[in-house]
């Protein structure tokens, strides 16, 4: 009963935060107090509970490091003209019947390189939506196409905060996860490309806004050197270079390009990396402004507090009874089917990808550890299977619920609403194809 009351308090706090506009941190702190009280009701001392919470928070530190560096990367890419150069030449090669396909592929490329959905949605996404509206392409379809693109990288990039969070909470290797994620994404990606090729042909763009092209040319020196920060992020992780080292080199190259090519003073570059970029031209401010270390601070606090929940749940056994019931359900329906149900429920209730991911991991970890499946004839029901199942379910589903932050924020950038979601083909093709094909990757009766 104490746990149920704690969940109700947490849910009410989260709903209040969403509708009042207050930071989610406040709701998370209230939830932390509520769950701590439930643990105390079970007989644990507050000193013990505090230690459990700290232990859980420690698990998020590696992800927090990556997220802070991502904030620096997004600023460096803006000031160096890296984002601009991709979009500029993307606009140059656009042909009327390939607009939507190019929008998807370019957003995939940048989201994979940056590992951030919101960053790409707020930059490249806004640009393509502007082009679509001015060029007579259905903005509802365009927004759905861009949703697919931005979450391609958010799910499967080695520098994605969500991918690193899943690796951290499951104790798996990020590069091993990325390899499997890419293989499991091949069929959904092929389906998505085919659908968008048809939609592109049926919805050609009439023209490209020349004023936007001119604004890019005025604001930046459009040099090929601006491709280097992105090339570093795309190539080095594939060569198994550390994520942090790859991002560090990308930041360094971005700083050098901004200084030597764009002519921005080093103190100004440092300020931008910390506080974010502000475009000089009015027409580009809504497209390029943002990034920087400060842009990640709220997310860092959310992750720290959310991770402390995991420590309390595992240390006190508050979820044991529910996990037992989930284990029995997994035996009957299969682990991934139950993961899909839990992903939808947690995303609908908590409206947040981070919290939904942590809750699914906490609730489903025991069923996976207790199962009899195997992964490539190695240890059965490994955490790798749990990680991939989460990547193919909650990471995308949490961003497919209309009132979830992962869905509402990008759509607000695009000036669109939930009517665009049926066109986000990749986001639901992944879980559907994986549900049908999982035994190809993970054997076992309850896979």
C-alpha beads as a LAMMPS data file, in Angstrom:
LAMMPS data file: protein, C-alpha beads

447 atoms
446 bonds

1 atom types
1 bond types

-500.0 500.0 xlo xhi
-500.0 500.0 ylo yhi
-500.0 500.0 zlo zhi

Masses

1 110.0

Atoms # bond

1 1 1 0.000 0.000 0.000
2 1 1 2.861 2.402 0.845
3 1 1 4.411 1.832 -2.580
4 1 1 1.072 2.443 -4.309
5 1 1 0.610 5.716 -2.407
6 1 1 4.148 6.751 -3.369
7 1 1 3.412 6.076 -7.039
8 1 1 0.176 8.078 -6.841
9 1 1 1.981 11.030 -5.240
10 1 1 4.689 10.819 -7.894
11 1 1 2.152 10.623 -10.728
12 1 1 0.139 13.597 -9.427
13 1 1 3.347 15.623 -9.068
14 1 1 4.419 14.751 -12.610
15 1 1 1.034 15.664 -14.085
16 1 1 1.026 18.944 -12.143
17 1 1 4.505 19.787 -13.448
18 1 1 3.466 19.092 -17.028
19 1 1 0.304 21.220 -16.907
20 1 1 1.757 24.100 -14.873
21 1 1 5.022 24.315 -16.777
22 1 1 7.173 23.828 -13.684
23 1 1 10.417 21.915 -14.012
24 1 1 10.165 18.147 -13.887
25 1 1 12.949 18.243 -11.298
26 1 1 10.424 19.376 -8.672
27 1 1 8.149 16.409 -9.432
28 1 1 11.108 14.047 -9.317
29 1 1 12.208 15.372 -5.925
30 1 1 8.677 14.907 -4.583
31 1 1 8.730 11.364 -5.959
32 1 1 12.095 10.749 -4.316
33 1 1 10.657 11.784 -0.950
34 1 1 7.575 9.605 -1.523
35 1 1 9.555 6.490 -2.426
36 1 1 11.962 7.112 0.456
37 1 1 8.960 7.252 2.788
38 1 1 7.698 3.947 1.335
39 1 1 11.119 2.410 1.981
40 1 1 11.090 3.789 5.535
41 1 1 7.631 2.279 6.060
42 1 1 9.167 -1.058 5.115
43 1 1 11.681 -0.696 7.963
44 1 1 14.737 0.862 6.340
45 1 1 16.516 3.746 8.029
46 1 1 16.899 7.070 6.236
47 1 1 20.688 6.718 6.285
48 1 1 20.347 3.373 4.473
49 1 1 17.912 4.855 2.001
50 1 1 20.259 7.767 1.334
51 1 1 23.127 5.363 0.640
52 1 1 20.945 3.374 -1.761
53 1 1 19.926 6.555 -3.594
54 1 1 23.551 7.670 -3.913
55 1 1 24.551 4.243 -5.207
56 1 1 21.869 4.474 -7.893
57 1 1 22.908 8.017 -8.809
58 1 1 26.512 6.842 -9.304
59 1 1 25.340 4.603 -12.145
60 1 1 24.336 7.687 -14.124
61 1 1 27.691 9.479 -13.901
62 1 1 29.102 8.055 -17.127
63 1 1 25.965 9.132 -18.989
64 1 1 26.098 12.569 -17.385
65 1 1 29.676 13.031 -18.611
66 1 1 28.578 12.183 -22.137
67 1 1 25.554 14.482 -21.953
68 1 1 27.634 17.434 -20.767
69 1 1 30.073 16.894 -23.613
70 1 1 27.144 16.608 -26.038
71 1 1 26.101 20.106 -24.955
72 1 1 29.563 21.356 -25.908
73 1 1 29.419 19.482 -29.228
74 1 1 26.085 21.025 -30.234
75 1 1 27.465 24.517 -29.564
76 1 1 30.750 23.845 -31.388
77 1 1 28.871 22.495 -34.401
78 1 1 26.710 25.603 -34.515
79 1 1 29.481 28.189 -34.267
80 1 1 31.777 26.333 -36.682
81 1 1 29.069 26.164 -39.354
82 1 1 28.985 22.348 -39.346
83 1 1 25.211 22.093 -39.050
84 1 1 24.811 24.892 -41.588
85 1 1 27.107 23.294 -44.184
86 1 1 25.171 20.026 -44.096
87 1 1 21.846 21.774 -44.552
88 1 1 23.197 24.226 -47.155
89 1 1 24.485 21.510 -49.464
90 1 1 21.476 19.350 -48.665
91 1 1 19.299 22.170 -49.968
92 1 1 21.517 22.464 -53.038
93 1 1 21.036 18.821 -54.009
94 1 1 17.313 18.710 -53.307
95 1 1 15.284 17.660 -56.301
96 1 1 11.498 18.078 -56.183
97 1 1 10.681 14.376 -56.016
98 1 1 13.344 13.563 -53.385
99 1 1 12.675 16.249 -50.785
100 1 1 11.163 14.047 -48.068
101 1 1 13.718 11.302 -48.620
102 1 1 16.609 13.774 -48.324
103 1 1 15.019 15.314 -45.210
104 1 1 14.896 11.866 -43.605
105 1 1 18.430 10.848 -44.591
106 1 1 20.005 14.139 -43.521
107 1 1 18.222 14.146 -40.168
108 1 1 19.324 10.501 -39.712
109 1 1 22.935 11.435 -40.451
110 1 1 23.034 14.405 -38.103
111 1 1 21.123 12.684 -35.303
112 1 1 23.557 9.766 -35.506
113 1 1 26.562 12.093 -35.465
114 1 1 25.221 14.288 -32.648
115 1 1 23.243 11.633 -30.791
116 1 1 20.553 14.151 -29.931
117 1 1 16.974 14.255 -31.168
118 1 1 16.034 17.664 -29.769
119 1 1 19.220 19.277 -31.119
120 1 1 18.522 18.065 -34.650
121 1 1 14.793 18.792 -34.399
122 1 1 15.479 22.365 -33.313
123 1 1 17.967 23.026 -36.119
124 1 1 17.721 20.886 -39.243
125 1 1 14.120 19.953 -38.458
126 1 1 12.979 23.574 -38.297
127 1 1 14.801 24.311 -41.562
128 1 1 13.132 21.445 -43.432
129 1 1 9.712 22.354 -42.049
130 1 1 10.222 25.913 -43.278
131 1 1 11.238 24.598 -46.697
132 1 1 8.234 22.251 -46.805
133 1 1 5.740 24.986 -45.990
134 1 1 7.242 27.449 -48.466
135 1 1 7.570 24.755 -51.142
136 1 1 4.066 23.317 -50.929
137 1 1 4.933 19.979 -49.253
138 1 1 2.419 18.659 -46.715
139 1 1 3.830 19.760 -43.305
140 1 1 1.991 16.926 -41.535
141 1 1 3.899 14.326 -43.560
142 1 1 7.172 16.265 -43.279
143 1 1 6.954 16.381 -39.482
144 1 1 6.422 12.608 -39.352
145 1 1 9.402 12.030 -41.643
146 1 1 11.598 14.221 -39.432
147 1 1 10.437 12.423 -36.285
148 1 1 11.708 9.186 -37.820
149 1 1 15.025 10.818 -38.701
150 1 1 15.793 12.433 -35.366
151 1 1 15.024 9.230 -33.448
152 1 1 17.140 7.088 -35.760
153 1 1 20.240 8.574 -34.117
154 1 1 18.707 9.004 -30.681
155 1 1 18.135 5.241 -30.578
156 1 1 21.268 3.922 -32.233
157 1 1 24.143 6.391 -32.014
158 1 1 27.158 5.583 -29.787
159 1 1 27.037 9.197 -28.560
160 1 1 23.310 9.210 -27.834
161 1 1 22.433 9.991 -24.228
162 1 1 19.591 7.457 -24.281
163 1 1 21.802 4.697 -25.728
164 1 1 24.487 5.414 -23.138
165 1 1 21.888 5.475 -20.373
166 1 1 20.578 2.044 -21.427
167 1 1 24.133 0.694 -21.515
168 1 1 24.820 2.136 -18.066
169 1 1 21.704 0.819 -16.309
170 1 1 22.058 -2.649 -17.872
171 1 1 25.830 -2.860 -17.399
172 1 1 26.444 -3.524 -21.098
173 1 1 28.961 -2.161 -23.614
174 1 1 27.663 0.689 -25.752
175 1 1 29.538 -0.350 -28.909
176 1 1 28.271 -3.942 -28.661
177 1 1 24.739 -2.611 -28.262
178 1 1 25.101 -0.273 -31.247
179 1 1 26.205 -3.139 -33.512
180 1 1 23.151 -5.224 -32.628
181 1 1 20.860 -2.196 -32.873
182 1 1 22.104 -1.459 -36.371
183 1 1 21.500 -5.035 -37.481
184 1 1 18.005 -5.112 -35.997
185 1 1 17.258 -1.777 -37.699
186 1 1 18.074 -2.904 -41.251
187 1 1 14.618 -4.216 -42.158
188 1 1 12.716 -1.297 -40.525
189 1 1 15.067 1.153 -42.237
190 1 1 14.498 -0.478 -45.632
191 1 1 10.732 -0.317 -45.113
192 1 1 10.974 3.330 -44.047
193 1 1 13.085 4.302 -47.061
194 1 1 10.629 2.615 -49.409
195 1 1 7.642 4.402 -47.852
196 1 1 9.373 7.780 -47.898
197 1 1 10.506 7.310 -51.502
198 1 1 6.852 6.899 -52.487
199 1 1 5.738 9.839 -50.321
200 1 1 8.506 11.998 -51.818
201 1 1 7.342 11.200 -55.320
202 1 1 3.726 11.987 -54.397
203 1 1 4.638 15.199 -52.498
204 1 1 7.325 17.009 -54.511
205 1 1 8.632 20.378 -53.369
206 1 1 7.885 23.240 -55.745
207 1 1 10.918 25.392 -54.893
208 1 1 13.601 26.022 -52.258
209 1 1 13.549 29.277 -50.285
210 1 1 16.369 31.372 -51.785
211 1 1 16.296 33.788 -48.826
212 1 1 17.285 31.032 -46.425
213 1 1 20.185 30.010 -48.639
214 1 1 21.310 33.663 -48.773
215 1 1 21.049 33.921 -44.971
216 1 1 23.413 30.956 -44.573
217 1 1 25.877 32.535 -46.989
218 1 1 25.776 35.817 -45.054
219 1 1 26.119 34.316 -41.571
220 1 1 28.851 31.726 -42.287
221 1 1 31.881 31.021 -44.396
222 1 1 30.626 27.882 -46.132
223 1 1 33.951 26.077 -46.230
224 1 1 34.421 22.301 -46.637
225 1 1 36.491 22.473 -43.425
226 1 1 33.185 22.704 -41.560
227 1 1 32.535 19.046 -42.410
228 1 1 35.481 17.910 -40.256
229 1 1 33.775 17.961 -36.793
230 1 1 30.977 15.776 -38.185
231 1 1 33.380 13.453 -39.994
232 1 1 35.245 12.868 -36.733
233 1 1 32.017 11.973 -34.929
234 1 1 30.913 9.637 -37.703
235 1 1 34.185 7.799 -38.281
236 1 1 36.038 7.492 -34.958
237 1 1 33.285 5.649 -32.996
238 1 1 33.145 3.099 -35.816
239 1 1 36.875 2.532 -35.252
240 1 1 36.131 1.850 -31.555
241 1 1 37.625 5.125 -30.397
242 1 1 36.161 6.136 -27.026
243 1 1 32.950 8.139 -27.233
244 1 1 34.348 10.903 -25.032
245 1 1 37.600 11.081 -27.015
246 1 1 35.664 11.219 -30.304
247 1 1 33.459 14.004 -29.008
248 1 1 36.448 15.840 -27.535
249 1 1 38.243 15.796 -30.886
250 1 1 35.056 16.912 -32.624
251 1 1 34.741 19.844 -30.209
252 1 1 38.413 20.760 -30.697
253 1 1 38.083 20.668 -34.477
254 1 1 34.881 22.714 -34.250
255 1 1 36.653 25.342 -32.149
256 1 1 39.521 25.507 -34.656
257 1 1 37.137 25.851 -37.620
258 1 1 35.161 28.562 -35.819
259 1 1 38.373 30.441 -34.992
260 1 1 40.379 30.009 -38.184
261 1 1 37.608 29.789 -40.795
262 1 1 34.598 31.599 -39.321
263 1 1 36.751 34.269 -37.672
264 1 1 35.186 33.998 -34.207
265 1 1 37.447 35.020 -31.314
266 1 1 38.487 32.239 -28.934
267 1 1 36.928 33.868 -25.819
268 1 1 33.627 34.168 -27.717
269 1 1 33.835 30.511 -28.791
270 1 1 34.371 29.466 -25.168
271 1 1 31.367 31.545 -24.105
272 1 1 29.227 29.926 -26.833
273 1 1 30.309 26.424 -25.800
274 1 1 29.110 27.122 -22.275
275 1 1 26.057 29.365 -22.788
276 1 1 24.986 28.356 -26.303
277 1 1 24.992 29.906 -29.759
278 1 1 23.066 33.015 -30.788
279 1 1 22.783 33.736 -34.505
280 1 1 23.395 37.297 -35.695
281 1 1 20.807 37.146 -38.460
282 1 1 17.191 37.386 -37.296
283 1 1 16.023 34.814 -39.818
284 1 1 18.370 32.160 -38.437
285 1 1 17.905 32.730 -34.699
286 1 1 14.963 30.339 -34.365
287 1 1 16.877 27.715 -36.336
288 1 1 20.425 27.790 -34.950
289 1 1 20.202 29.308 -31.473
290 1 1 20.911 26.973 -28.557
291 1 1 23.278 24.216 -27.522
292 1 1 26.038 24.660 -24.973
293 1 1 26.770 23.157 -21.588
294 1 1 23.941 24.975 -19.811
295 1 1 21.388 23.432 -22.172
296 1 1 22.096 20.033 -20.594
297 1 1 21.953 21.001 -16.910
298 1 1 18.268 20.254 -16.343
299 1 1 18.595 16.891 -18.088
300 1 1 21.607 16.078 -15.884
301 1 1 19.639 16.784 -12.710
302 1 1 16.686 14.751 -14.003
303 1 1 18.964 11.795 -14.697
304 1 1 20.668 12.018 -11.292
305 1 1 17.388 12.044 -9.381
306 1 1 15.780 9.385 -11.595
307 1 1 18.767 7.083 -11.174
308 1 1 18.517 7.367 -7.400
309 1 1 15.091 5.714 -7.694
310 1 1 16.760 2.626 -9.121
311 1 1 19.096 2.408 -6.142
312 1 1 16.173 2.611 -3.707
313 1 1 14.094 0.049 -5.607
314 1 1 16.909 -2.496 -5.855
315 1 1 18.151 -1.963 -2.309
316 1 1 14.752 -2.185 -0.602
317 1 1 13.048 -4.764 -2.817
318 1 1 9.995 -2.518 -3.175
319 1 1 9.311 -3.870 -6.661
320 1 1 9.854 -7.579 -5.926
321 1 1 6.170 -8.536 -5.887
322 1 1 5.450 -6.726 -9.152
323 1 1 8.534 -8.262 -10.767
324 1 1 7.323 -11.745 -9.855
325 1 1 4.031 -11.093 -11.612
326 1 1 5.858 -9.736 -14.638
327 1 1 8.037 -12.865 -14.723
328 1 1 4.932 -15.049 -14.938
329 1 1 3.488 -12.822 -17.666
330 1 1 6.755 -13.076 -19.617
331 1 1 6.538 -16.850 -19.497
332 1 1 3.093 -16.734 -21.088
333 1 1 3.443 -13.900 -23.583
334 1 1 7.183 -13.451 -24.106
335 1 1 9.595 -10.938 -22.649
336 1 1 9.506 -8.446 -25.505
337 1 1 5.699 -8.433 -25.664
338 1 1 5.592 -7.550 -21.951
339 1 1 8.364 -4.989 -22.509
340 1 1 6.187 -3.314 -25.148
341 1 1 3.259 -3.176 -22.742
342 1 1 5.414 -1.793 -19.911
343 1 1 7.030 0.711 -22.280
344 1 1 3.640 2.049 -23.331
345 1 1 2.336 2.214 -19.756
346 1 1 5.396 3.919 -18.260
347 1 1 5.663 6.363 -21.163
348 1 1 1.972 7.230 -20.928
349 1 1 2.187 7.743 -17.168
350 1 1 5.589 9.400 -16.755
351 1 1 5.668 11.257 -20.097
352 1 1 9.442 11.072 -20.173
353 1 1 11.950 8.865 -21.998
354 1 1 14.494 8.869 -19.167
355 1 1 12.081 7.889 -16.412
356 1 1 10.305 5.350 -18.624
357 1 1 13.643 3.723 -19.454
358 1 1 14.720 3.515 -15.829
359 1 1 11.332 2.170 -14.730
360 1 1 11.311 -0.502 -17.459
361 1 1 14.816 -1.566 -16.494
362 1 1 13.947 -1.771 -12.794
363 1 1 10.714 -3.659 -13.408
364 1 1 11.939 -6.021 -16.118
365 1 1 15.502 -6.813 -15.016
366 1 1 14.502 -9.758 -12.814
367 1 1 12.344 -11.482 -15.484
368 1 1 15.273 -11.314 -17.884
369 1 1 17.764 -12.620 -15.332
370 1 1 15.399 -15.440 -14.364
371 1 1 14.614 -16.478 -17.937
372 1 1 15.951 -19.484 -19.811
373 1 1 16.770 -17.764 -23.090
374 1 1 20.200 -17.477 -24.587
375 1 1 22.047 -14.955 -26.665
376 1 1 24.276 -16.441 -29.332
377 1 1 24.795 -19.598 -27.233
378 1 1 26.272 -17.589 -24.348
379 1 1 24.823 -16.659 -20.953
380 1 1 21.043 -16.954 -21.086
381 1 1 18.816 -13.936 -20.550
382 1 1 21.820 -11.609 -20.469
383 1 1 21.633 -7.916 -19.876
384 1 1 22.467 -7.459 -23.549
385 1 1 19.068 -8.860 -24.457
386 1 1 17.423 -6.520 -21.952
387 1 1 19.346 -3.557 -23.385
388 1 1 18.387 -4.313 -26.996
389 1 1 14.766 -4.997 -26.060
390 1 1 14.636 -1.606 -24.340
391 1 1 16.260 0.132 -27.302
392 1 1 13.665 -1.408 -29.616
393 1 1 10.720 -0.544 -27.395
394 1 1 10.747 2.099 -24.667
395 1 1 13.354 4.372 -26.301
396 1 1 11.044 4.856 -29.298
397 1 1 7.637 4.322 -27.701
398 1 1 8.343 6.954 -25.034
399 1 1 8.658 9.428 -27.920
400 1 1 5.526 8.232 -29.679
401 1 1 3.037 9.116 -26.914
402 1 1 1.516 12.499 -27.936
403 1 1 1.732 14.010 -24.444
404 1 1 5.223 12.673 -23.774
405 1 1 8.077 15.186 -23.781
406 1 1 9.949 13.179 -26.418
407 1 1 6.987 13.615 -28.756
408 1 1 5.500 16.989 -27.853
409 1 1 8.769 18.965 -27.838
410 1 1 9.976 18.032 -31.365
411 1 1 6.459 18.446 -32.745
412 1 1 6.297 21.904 -31.170
413 1 1 9.573 22.757 -32.927
414 1 1 7.992 21.635 -36.195
415 1 1 4.717 23.468 -35.583
416 1 1 2.880 20.142 -35.929
417 1 1 0.743 17.869 -33.762
418 1 1 -0.062 14.170 -33.251
419 1 1 -1.583 13.883 -36.739
420 1 1 2.024 13.579 -37.990
421 1 1 2.732 10.425 -35.966
422 1 1 1.327 7.893 -38.496
423 1 1 4.022 9.138 -40.893
424 1 1 6.837 8.478 -38.370
425 1 1 7.261 5.074 -39.979
426 1 1 10.662 4.158 -38.553
427 1 1 9.506 4.679 -34.970
428 1 1 6.891 1.936 -35.103
429 1 1 8.533 -0.218 -37.770
430 1 1 11.389 -1.022 -35.367
431 1 1 9.307 -2.539 -32.514
432 1 1 6.924 -4.309 -34.911
433 1 1 9.706 -5.912 -36.977
434 1 1 11.666 -6.815 -33.853
435 1 1 8.610 -8.429 -32.270
436 1 1 8.253 -10.633 -35.344
437 1 1 11.967 -11.339 -35.805
438 1 1 13.417 -11.340 -32.290
439 1 1 14.189 -15.061 -32.244
440 1 1 16.595 -14.382 -35.107
441 1 1 18.707 -12.441 -32.605
442 1 1 17.798 -13.962 -29.244
443 1 1 16.600 -17.555 -28.943
444 1 1 14.398 -18.886 -26.167
445 1 1 10.779 -19.832 -25.599
446 1 1 9.938 -16.566 -23.882
447 1 1 11.872 -14.261 -26.179

Bonds

1 1 1 2
2 1 2 3
3 1 3 4
4 1 4 5
5 1 5 6
6 1 6 7
7 1 7 8
8 1 8 9
9 1 9 10
10 1 10 11
11 1 11 12
12 1 12 13
13 1 13 14
14 1 14 15
15 1 15 16
16 1 16 17
17 1 17 18
18 1 18 19
19 1 19 20
20 1 20 21
21 1 21 22
22 1 22 23
23 1 23 24
24 1 24 25
25 1 25 26
26 1 26 27
27 1 27 28
28 1 28 29
29 1 29 30
30 1 30 31
31 1 31 32
32 1 32 33
33 1 33 34
34 1 34 35
35 1 35 36
36 1 36 37
37 1 37 38
38 1 38 39
39 1 39 40
40 1 40 41
41 1 41 42
42 1 42 43
43 1 43 44
44 1 44 45
45 1 45 46
46 1 46 47
47 1 47 48
48 1 48 49
49 1 49 50
50 1 50 51
51 1 51 52
52 1 52 53
53 1 53 54
54 1 54 55
55 1 55 56
56 1 56 57
57 1 57 58
58 1 58 59
59 1 59 60
60 1 60 61
61 1 61 62
62 1 62 63
63 1 63 64
64 1 64 65
65 1 65 66
66 1 66 67
67 1 67 68
68 1 68 69
69 1 69 70
70 1 70 71
71 1 71 72
72 1 72 73
73 1 73 74
74 1 74 75
75 1 75 76
76 1 76 77
77 1 77 78
78 1 78 79
79 1 79 80
80 1 80 81
81 1 81 82
82 1 82 83
83 1 83 84
84 1 84 85
85 1 85 86
86 1 86 87
87 1 87 88
88 1 88 89
89 1 89 90
90 1 90 91
91 1 91 92
92 1 92 93
93 1 93 94
94 1 94 95
95 1 95 96
96 1 96 97
97 1 97 98
98 1 98 99
99 1 99 100
100 1 100 101
101 1 101 102
102 1 102 103
103 1 103 104
104 1 104 105
105 1 105 106
106 1 106 107
107 1 107 108
108 1 108 109
109 1 109 110
110 1 110 111
111 1 111 112
112 1 112 113
113 1 113 114
114 1 114 115
115 1 115 116
116 1 116 117
117 1 117 118
118 1 118 119
119 1 119 120
120 1 120 121
121 1 121 122
122 1 122 123
123 1 123 124
124 1 124 125
125 1 125 126
126 1 126 127
127 1 127 128
128 1 128 129
129 1 129 130
130 1 130 131
131 1 131 132
132 1 132 133
133 1 133 134
134 1 134 135
135 1 135 136
136 1 136 137
137 1 137 138
138 1 138 139
139 1 139 140
140 1 140 141
141 1 141 142
142 1 142 143
143 1 143 144
144 1 144 145
145 1 145 146
146 1 146 147
147 1 147 148
148 1 148 149
149 1 149 150
150 1 150 151
151 1 151 152
152 1 152 153
153 1 153 154
154 1 154 155
155 1 155 156
156 1 156 157
157 1 157 158
158 1 158 159
159 1 159 160
160 1 160 161
161 1 161 162
162 1 162 163
163 1 163 164
164 1 164 165
165 1 165 166
166 1 166 167
167 1 167 168
168 1 168 169
169 1 169 170
170 1 170 171
171 1 171 172
172 1 172 173
173 1 173 174
174 1 174 175
175 1 175 176
176 1 176 177
177 1 177 178
178 1 178 179
179 1 179 180
180 1 180 181
181 1 181 182
182 1 182 183
183 1 183 184
184 1 184 185
185 1 185 186
186 1 186 187
187 1 187 188
188 1 188 189
189 1 189 190
190 1 190 191
191 1 191 192
192 1 192 193
193 1 193 194
194 1 194 195
195 1 195 196
196 1 196 197
197 1 197 198
198 1 198 199
199 1 199 200
200 1 200 201
201 1 201 202
202 1 202 203
203 1 203 204
204 1 204 205
205 1 205 206
206 1 206 207
207 1 207 208
208 1 208 209
209 1 209 210
210 1 210 211
211 1 211 212
212 1 212 213
213 1 213 214
214 1 214 215
215 1 215 216
216 1 216 217
217 1 217 218
218 1 218 219
219 1 219 220
220 1 220 221
221 1 221 222
222 1 222 223
223 1 223 224
224 1 224 225
225 1 225 226
226 1 226 227
227 1 227 228
228 1 228 229
229 1 229 230
230 1 230 231
231 1 231 232
232 1 232 233
233 1 233 234
234 1 234 235
235 1 235 236
236 1 236 237
237 1 237 238
238 1 238 239
239 1 239 240
240 1 240 241
241 1 241 242
242 1 242 243
243 1 243 244
244 1 244 245
245 1 245 246
246 1 246 247
247 1 247 248
248 1 248 249
249 1 249 250
250 1 250 251
251 1 251 252
252 1 252 253
253 1 253 254
254 1 254 255
255 1 255 256
256 1 256 257
257 1 257 258
258 1 258 259
259 1 259 260
260 1 260 261
261 1 261 262
262 1 262 263
263 1 263 264
264 1 264 265
265 1 265 266
266 1 266 267
267 1 267 268
268 1 268 269
269 1 269 270
270 1 270 271
271 1 271 272
272 1 272 273
273 1 273 274
274 1 274 275
275 1 275 276
276 1 276 277
277 1 277 278
278 1 278 279
279 1 279 280
280 1 280 281
281 1 281 282
282 1 282 283
283 1 283 284
284 1 284 285
285 1 285 286
286 1 286 287
287 1 287 288
288 1 288 289
289 1 289 290
290 1 290 291
291 1 291 292
292 1 292 293
293 1 293 294
294 1 294 295
295 1 295 296
296 1 296 297
297 1 297 298
298 1 298 299
299 1 299 300
300 1 300 301
301 1 301 302
302 1 302 303
303 1 303 304
304 1 304 305
305 1 305 306
306 1 306 307
307 1 307 308
308 1 308 309
309 1 309 310
310 1 310 311
311 1 311 312
312 1 312 313
313 1 313 314
314 1 314 315
315 1 315 316
316 1 316 317
317 1 317 318
318 1 318 319
319 1 319 320
320 1 320 321
321 1 321 322
322 1 322 323
323 1 323 324
324 1 324 325
325 1 325 326
326 1 326 327
327 1 327 328
328 1 328 329
329 1 329 330
330 1 330 331
331 1 331 332
332 1 332 333
333 1 333 334
334 1 334 335
335 1 335 336
336 1 336 337
337 1 337 338
338 1 338 339
339 1 339 340
340 1 340 341
341 1 341 342
342 1 342 343
343 1 343 344
344 1 344 345
345 1 345 346
346 1 346 347
347 1 347 348
348 1 348 349
349 1 349 350
350 1 350 351
351 1 351 352
352 1 352 353
353 1 353 354
354 1 354 355
355 1 355 356
356 1 356 357
357 1 357 358
358 1 358 359
359 1 359 360
360 1 360 361
361 1 361 362
362 1 362 363
363 1 363 364
364 1 364 365
365 1 365 366
366 1 366 367
367 1 367 368
368 1 368 369
369 1 369 370
370 1 370 371
371 1 371 372
372 1 372 373
373 1 373 374
374 1 374 375
375 1 375 376
376 1 376 377
377 1 377 378
378 1 378 379
379 1 379 380
380 1 380 381
381 1 381 382
382 1 382 383
383 1 383 384
384 1 384 385
385 1 385 386
386 1 386 387
387 1 387 388
388 1 388 389
389 1 389 390
390 1 390 391
391 1 391 392
392 1 392 393
393 1 393 394
394 1 394 395
395 1 395 396
396 1 396 397
397 1 397 398
398 1 398 399
399 1 399 400
400 1 400 401
401 1 401 402
402 1 402 403
403 1 403 404
404 1 404 405
405 1 405 406
406 1 406 407
407 1 407 408
408 1 408 409
409 1 409 410
410 1 410 411
411 1 411 412
412 1 412 413
413 1 413 414
414 1 414 415
415 1 415 416
416 1 416 417
417 1 417 418
418 1 418 419
419 1 419 420
420 1 420 421
421 1 421 422
422 1 422 423
423 1 423 424
424 1 424 425
425 1 425 426
426 1 426 427
427 1 427 428
428 1 428 429
429 1 429 430
430 1 430 431
431 1 431 432
432 1 432 433
433 1 433 434
434 1 434 435
435 1 435 436
436 1 436 437
437 1 437 438
438 1 438 439
439 1 439 440
440 1 440 441
441 1 441 442
442 1 442 443
443 1 443 444
444 1 444 445
445 1 445 446
446 1 446 447
